[in-house]
Amino acid sequence: MTTAATHSFTAAIVGGSVGGLAAAHELRSIGADVTVYERSVDRTQPRGAGIVMQAEVESLLSRLGVSVPSVSVQLQERQQLHRDGRIGRYEAPQWMTAWDTLYTTLRAPLGDVCYRLGSELHDLSVESDGVTATFADGHRTTTDLLIGADGVGSTTRSLLRLPGDIAYAGYVAWRGLEPEADLPGHLVDLLAERFTSFGAPGMQMLCYLVPGANGELERGSRRVNWVWYVNTAESSLGRLLTGTSGRRYDNFLPPGELTAENLTEVTALAERTLPGPFVELIGQSHVFMQPVFDLPPSRMVADRVMLLGDAAGTVRPHTASGTSKALGDAAALARALHGWTPPAGLPQQRLGSWEAHRLAHLESVARSGMRLAAQSLLGPAGPDHSACVDTR
């Protein structure tokens, strides 16, 4: 992907995950001078683990000169496990990558871009000719545009006072990401090169292999990624999101923070409800967890501030579209801004078309995800499988 020799405008990108990195690449390609601000102090913690390779991701990788096979594991089949031991299989080739693999791939070419960790957005001031962002550590910057790519709990969106609040969807995603070398050989043989699933009312489990922690693709060096969606009462979230350190997390319980008591309950639930291979896999894993939240779409353009990815609105994980949606937002935004140079006024018509098109896409995918969840009775309408019941 080429970058213009001179800068056409400046942009602050709030959020340094894959969506923010994609925005940095796309805006640089049209000549922007970008700076990325990430609120965490360490971006190495996996937030989503496995990522299904989609067209938007392939497109950006191609323009960066990166091939899909160089960052992905190819699956050959889909298989469905049953509690009675039956297995149904059919051919379904597919490429899978991982959050950290994609993050590293997108981050590496941006070595000359300022990427500021520990930068929590505190305040925004939008003027006729620029945006001033103030961060919690006192740092302040003024740029032509600000891009909010700061996820489902977007501070950017909150500061803009846009309508729509985050709402719990009624179920959580228990997750694991384990080196295949650390798992029993018979289990790896069952799961390798296959997208494996199990479903029952109010729960669904999926599993597939992804690249190793450093992008390794050879057998023995990859990782087994799994996610188990489980209907869980909202009253249980406080307990589940309180880690071994005593810290209460908002929307992500990292690996190593699941308490022994909660792990015992999760394991017991698995033994009662899942096929044997999945029970064994969970027992061999460092389990972490994300509640599933909905954030309804609102505006994506607020004068000189634009929102993309989950900051603009969420889609359910069953669509496998969260990452591709953010990358699609970024690519289309760059097309809308192409050729714009201050002090000329913003290309309002093109930005309006970008917003309308991307919001329509977001709403369509969001509805699809809710339908998929409903088919598995995931959410308040389905049975409650709360792994941990707070009896206090």
Order of alpha helices (4+ residues) and beta strands (2+ residues): beta-alpha-beta-beta-alpha-beta-beta-alpha-beta-beta-beta-beta-beta-alpha-beta-alpha-beta-beta-beta-alpha-alpha-alpha-beta-beta-beta-alpha-alpha
